[in-house]
Amino acid sequence: MFTFAHISDLHIAPLPAATPWALASKRLLGYLSWHSKRKAQHRAEVLVALRDDLKAAAPDHICVTGDLTNIALPREFAAAAEWLATLGDPDKLSVVPGNHDAYVKVAPRHGLDLWDSWMASDDGAAGFPFVRRRGAVAFVGASSAVPTAPFMATGRLGPAQRTRLRTVLTKLGQEGLYRVVLIHHPPQTGAVRSRHRLSDAGAVRQVLKTAGAELVLHGHAHRPLGATLPGPGGAEIPVLGVGSASSAGLHGRTAGHYHLFRLDIAGGTRRLRVEHRHFDRASGRFIAGHRHDVPGNDGAAVTAALSAGAGVP
């Protein structure tokens, strides 16, 4: 049995103080949005409860699919690195960035370089996609985080990264590993509005269709989502999204949410079971929600099972 957790969209609070010079960009819109509404939704105490729950669950690996920061201030990247370090050793944690982590261009030494320990391949190589083999499982991290114009939150892998992703997935498939792809933006259609989309989603889906994967995990939508994508030979690839890990669940929004997976690979079988865990405001803790198997190849069964789990509070 191999266990792993998937969390996303932490939007770590509080937002640090920012100089007028730092806000002389798209950041100003995010700064105003944070103080007008988002700071009430994304709460530090929810992340404390999340961390406690993850430590109690003690998964073999934790996947984080982006948006740890809010407006990509250098002090936010440093704070996120400190928070990640509280979860355990870097070899048990894989991170990919989200669109908020690329809100504006940030010098790497003040930004994503601070997260290198959680984004490097096993051989220490930097860059995306990274590959981290853990027993019979391979976590493949792709970055869809690119700076965009004001009011836009799109993402993109680009041709170079897509080519590497195809090569990596093909090789891992030949090795017989269970391939889990991590990406911030959902690659399926209809998951988010146009201005939030993965702009080269069609090309990414083609990579998955030809190279294959056993599971795709994403964030960005701030709610649980389930879908499938075509894989090689008519197979279906399950795609799961989680809600924001720090959400207080106000105004009908999904409360803090994450997925806890149990992959049974004994005897050559591959049975994946997922448990939805969500923040309960009454107790101030994360509690268990819906549990279900994730069917491997039957698209209708996957969609039905994931839809059943999407109604967590």
C-alpha positions as CSV (number, residue, x, y, z in Angstrom):
1,M,0.0,0.0,0.0
2,F,1.3,3.4,-1.0
3,T,-0.5,6.5,0.3
4,F,-0.2,10.1,-1.0
5,A,-2.1,13.3,-0.4
6,H,-3.0,16.1,-2.8
7,I,-3.4,19.7,-1.7
8,S,-3.6,22.8,-3.7
9,D,-4.3,26.6,-3.7
10,L,-3.0,27.3,-0.3
11,H,-2.9,31.1,-0.8
12,I,-0.9,31.4,2.4
13,A,-2.0,34.1,4.8
14,P,-1.4,36.8,5.9
15,L,-0.4,38.8,2.9
16,P,2.9,40.6,3.7
17,A,3.1,44.3,3.6
18,A,4.1,45.6,0.2
19,T,5.8,48.8,-1.0
20,P,4.1,51.1,-3.5
21,W,6.8,50.1,-5.9
22,A,6.1,46.4,-5.5
23,L,2.4,47.1,-6.2
24,A,3.1,49.2,-9.4
25,S,1.9,46.2,-11.5
26,K,-0.8,43.6,-11.8
27,R,-0.1,43.0,-8.1
28,L,-2.2,46.1,-7.2
29,L,-5.4,44.3,-8.4
30,G,-4.5,41.2,-6.4
31,Y,-3.7,43.3,-3.3
32,L,-7.0,45.1,-3.5
33,S,-8.8,41.8,-4.0
34,W,-7.1,40.2,-1.0
35,H,-8.0,43.0,1.3
36,S,-11.6,43.4,0.0
37,K,-12.6,39.7,0.1
38,R,-10.0,37.0,-0.2
39,K,-8.4,37.4,3.3
40,A,-11.7,36.4,4.8
41,Q,-11.8,33.2,2.7
42,H,-8.2,32.0,2.9
43,R,-7.3,31.5,6.6
44,A,-4.1,30.7,8.4
45,E,-6.0,28.6,11.0
46,V,-7.3,26.4,8.2
47,L,-3.8,25.7,7.1
48,V,-2.8,24.9,10.7
49,A,-5.6,22.3,10.8
50,L,-4.5,21.0,7.4
51,R,-1.0,20.5,8.6
52,D,-2.1,18.7,11.7
53,D,-4.3,16.4,9.7
54,L,-1.6,15.6,7.2
55,K,0.8,14.8,10.1
56,A,-1.8,12.5,11.6
57,A,-2.5,10.8,8.3
58,A,1.3,10.4,7.6
59,P,1.0,9.8,3.8
60,D,4.1,8.4,2.1
61,H,4.1,11.5,-0.2
62,I,2.4,14.9,-0.5
63,C,1.6,16.6,-3.8
64,V,1.1,20.4,-3.9
65,T,-0.3,21.8,-7.2
66,G,0.3,25.5,-6.9
67,D,-0.9,28.8,-5.7
68,L,1.0,28.9,-2.5
69,T,1.3,32.7,-2.8
70,N,-1.2,35.4,-3.5
71,I,0.5,38.1,-5.5
72,A,4.0,36.6,-5.9
73,L,5.8,38.9,-3.4
74,P,9.3,37.7,-2.5
75,R,8.4,37.5,1.1
76,E,5.5,35.2,0.1
77,F,7.8,32.7,-1.5
78,A,10.0,32.7,1.6
79,A,6.9,32.2,3.8
80,A,5.7,29.3,1.6
81,A,9.1,27.6,1.8
82,E,9.0,27.8,5.6
83,W,5.5,26.3,5.6
84,L,6.5,23.5,3.3
85,A,9.4,22.7,5.5
86,T,7.0,22.0,8.4
87,L,5.4,19.1,6.5
88,G,8.5,16.9,6.4
89,D,11.6,16.1,4.4
90,P,11.7,17.5,0.8
91,D,11.9,14.0,-0.6
92,K,8.4,13.3,0.7
93,L,6.9,16.4,-0.9
94,S,6.5,17.5,-4.6
95,V,5.4,21.0,-5.6
96,V,4.4,22.6,-8.9
97,P,3.7,26.3,-9.1
98,G,0.3,28.0,-10.0
99,N,-0.7,31.2,-11.7
100,H,-0.6,33.2,-8.5
101,D,3.0,32.1,-8.1
102,A,3.6,33.7,-11.5
103,Y,1.4,36.7,-10.9
104,V,4.2,38.9,-12.2
105,K,7.8,38.1,-13.3
106,V,9.9,37.5,-10.2
107,A,13.7,37.1,-10.2
108,P,14.2,33.3,-9.6
109,R,16.5,33.8,-6.6
110,H,13.6,35.7,-4.9
111,G,10.9,33.3,-6.1
112,L,10.7,29.7,-7.3
113,D,14.4,29.0,-6.6
114,L,13.4,29.0,-2.9
115,W,11.3,25.9,-3.6
116,D,14.0,24.0,-5.5
117,S,14.1,21.3,-2.8
118,W,10.5,20.3,-3.6
119,M,10.7,20.7,-7.4
120,A,13.9,18.9,-8.4
121,S,14.1,15.5,-10.1
122,D,15.6,12.7,-8.2
123,D,19.0,13.3,-9.8
124,G,18.9,16.9,-8.6
125,A,18.2,18.4,-12.0
126,A,16.0,21.5,-12.0
127,G,13.3,22.3,-14.6
128,F,10.0,20.9,-15.6
129,P,8.7,18.4,-15.9
130,F,10.5,16.9,-12.9
131,V,10.4,13.2,-12.1
132,R,10.4,11.7,-8.6
133,R,10.2,7.9,-8.4
134,R,8.8,6.6,-5.1
135,G,8.7,2.8,-5.3
136,A,6.3,1.8,-8.0
137,V,4.9,5.4,-8.3
138,A,6.4,8.2,-10.4
139,F,5.3,11.8,-9.7
140,V,5.8,14.0,-12.8
141,G,5.5,17.7,-12.1
142,A,4.6,20.1,-15.0
143,S,4.5,23.9,-14.7
144,S,1.6,25.8,-16.2
145,A,2.6,28.9,-14.3
146,V,3.2,31.9,-16.6
147,P,2.7,35.7,-16.0
148,T,-0.4,37.0,-17.6
149,A,-2.2,40.3,-18.3
150,P,-4.5,41.8,-15.6
151,F,-7.8,40.0,-15.1
152,M,-6.3,36.9,-16.8
153,A,-5.3,33.6,-15.0
154,T,-4.5,31.4,-17.9
155,G,-1.7,28.8,-17.9
156,R,0.5,27.2,-20.5
157,L,3.1,24.4,-20.7
158,G,4.6,25.4,-24.1
159,P,6.1,23.2,-26.8
160,A,9.4,22.5,-25.1
161,Q,7.9,21.3,-21.9
162,R,5.2,19.3,-23.7
163,T,7.9,17.5,-25.7
164,R,9.8,16.6,-22.5
165,L,6.6,15.5,-20.9
166,R,5.9,13.1,-23.7
167,T,9.4,11.6,-23.5
168,V,9.3,11.3,-19.7
169,L,5.8,9.7,-19.6
170,T,6.7,7.2,-22.4
171,K,9.8,6.1,-20.6
172,L,8.1,5.7,-17.2
173,G,5.3,3.8,-18.9
174,Q,7.9,1.4,-20.4
175,E,9.3,0.9,-16.9
176,G,5.8,-0.1,-15.6
177,L,5.5,2.7,-13.1
178,Y,2.3,4.2,-11.9
179,R,2.5,7.7,-13.4
180,V,0.9,10.6,-11.5
181,V,1.0,13.9,-13.4
182,L,0.9,17.1,-11.3
183,I,-0.3,20.4,-12.9
184,H,-2.0,23.5,-11.6
185,H,-4.5,24.2,-14.4
186,P,-7.1,21.6,-15.3
187,P,-6.3,20.0,-18.7
188,Q,-9.9,18.9,-19.3
189,T,-12.5,21.1,-21.1
190,G,-15.2,23.0,-19.2
191,A,-13.6,23.0,-15.8
192,V,-13.0,26.7,-15.5
193,R,-13.9,29.9,-17.4
194,S,-12.0,30.9,-20.5
195,R,-9.8,33.5,-18.8
196,H,-8.7,30.8,-16.3
197,R,-8.0,28.1,-18.9
198,L,-4.9,26.1,-19.8
199,S,-4.3,27.7,-23.2
200,D,-2.5,24.7,-24.7
201,A,-4.8,22.2,-23.1
202,G,-5.5,20.5,-26.4
203,A,-1.9,19.9,-27.1
204,V,-1.4,18.6,-23.5
205,R,-4.3,16.2,-23.9
206,Q,-2.7,14.9,-27.1
207,V,0.5,14.2,-25.1
208,L,-1.4,12.3,-22.5
209,K,-3.3,10.4,-25.2
210,T,-0.2,9.1,-26.9
211,A,2.2,8.7,-23.9
212,G,-0.3,7.8,-21.2
213,A,-0.5,8.3,-17.5
214,E,-2.4,6.6,-14.7
215,L,-3.6,9.8,-12.9
216,V,-3.6,13.5,-13.4
217,L,-4.0,15.9,-10.3
218,H,-4.7,19.6,-10.6
219,G,-6.0,22.6,-8.6
220,H,-7.0,26.1,-9.7
221,A,-10.8,25.6,-9.7
222,H,-11.1,25.8,-5.9
223,R,-13.5,22.9,-5.8
224,P,-13.4,19.1,-6.2
225,L,-13.6,18.0,-9.8
226,G,-13.5,14.7,-11.6
227,A,-13.1,13.9,-15.2
228,T,-11.3,11.5,-17.6
229,L,-9.1,12.1,-20.6
230,P,-8.4,9.6,-23.5
231,G,-5.2,7.6,-23.0
232,P,-3.4,5.1,-25.3
233,G,-5.4,2.3,-26.8
234,G,-8.8,3.5,-25.7
235,A,-7.9,3.7,-22.0
236,E,-9.2,6.5,-19.9
237,I,-7.0,8.6,-17.6
238,P,-8.7,9.8,-14.3
239,V,-8.3,13.5,-13.7
240,L,-9.0,14.9,-10.2
241,G,-9.0,18.4,-8.9
242,V,-9.2,19.6,-5.2
243,G,-10.6,22.6,-3.5
244,S,-8.5,25.3,-1.9
245,A,-6.6,23.9,1.1
246,S,-7.0,27.2,3.1
247,S,-10.7,28.0,2.3
248,A,-12.9,28.9,5.3
249,G,-15.9,27.8,3.2
250,L,-17.7,31.1,3.3
251,H,-20.5,32.3,0.9
252,G,-21.1,28.8,-0.4
253,R,-17.5,28.1,-1.3
254,T,-16.0,24.7,-0.8
255,A,-14.3,24.6,2.6
256,G,-10.7,23.6,3.0
257,H,-10.3,20.4,1.1
258,Y,-7.8,17.8,0.1
259,H,-7.6,14.2,-1.3
260,L,-5.9,11.3,0.5
261,F,-5.1,8.4,-1.8
262,R,-4.4,4.8,-1.1
263,L,-2.8,2.8,-3.9
264,D,-2.8,-0.9,-3.5
265,I,-0.2,-2.4,-5.8
266,A,0.0,-5.8,-4.2
267,G,0.0,-8.9,-6.4
268,G,0.3,-6.9,-9.6
269,T,-3.1,-5.2,-9.2
270,R,-3.5,-1.5,-9.1
271,R,-6.5,-0.3,-7.0
272,L,-6.7,3.4,-6.2
273,R,-9.0,4.6,-3.4
274,V,-9.5,8.3,-2.6
275,E,-10.9,9.9,0.6
276,H,-12.1,13.5,0.5
277,R,-11.1,15.3,3.6
278,H,-12.5,18.8,4.4
279,F,-12.4,21.5,7.0
280,D,-15.2,21.4,9.5
281,R,-15.8,24.9,10.9
282,A,-17.6,23.7,14.0
283,S,-14.6,21.6,15.3
284,G,-11.8,23.5,13.6
285,R,-10.4,20.3,12.2
286,F,-10.3,18.4,8.9
287,I,-12.6,15.4,8.9
288,A,-13.3,12.5,6.5
289,G,-15.9,12.9,3.7
290,H,-16.8,10.7,0.8
291,R,-14.6,7.7,0.0
292,H,-14.6,5.8,-3.3
293,D,-12.5,3.8,-5.7
294,V,-11.1,5.5,-8.8
295,P,-11.7,3.1,-11.7
296,G,-8.8,2.9,-14.0
297,N,-10.2,2.6,-17.6
298,D,-13.9,3.0,-17.5
299,G,-14.6,6.7,-18.2
300,A,-18.3,6.6,-17.2
301,A,-17.5,4.9,-13.9
302,V,-14.7,7.4,-13.1
303,T,-17.0,10.4,-13.8
304,A,-19.8,8.9,-11.7
305,A,-17.5,8.1,-8.8
306,L,-15.8,11.4,-8.8
307,S,-19.1,13.3,-9.1
308,A,-20.3,11.5,-6.0
309,G,-17.4,12.9,-4.1
310,A,-17.7,16.4,-5.4
311,G,-20.4,17.4,-2.9
312,V,-18.2,17.8,0.1
313,P,-19.1,20.8,2.4
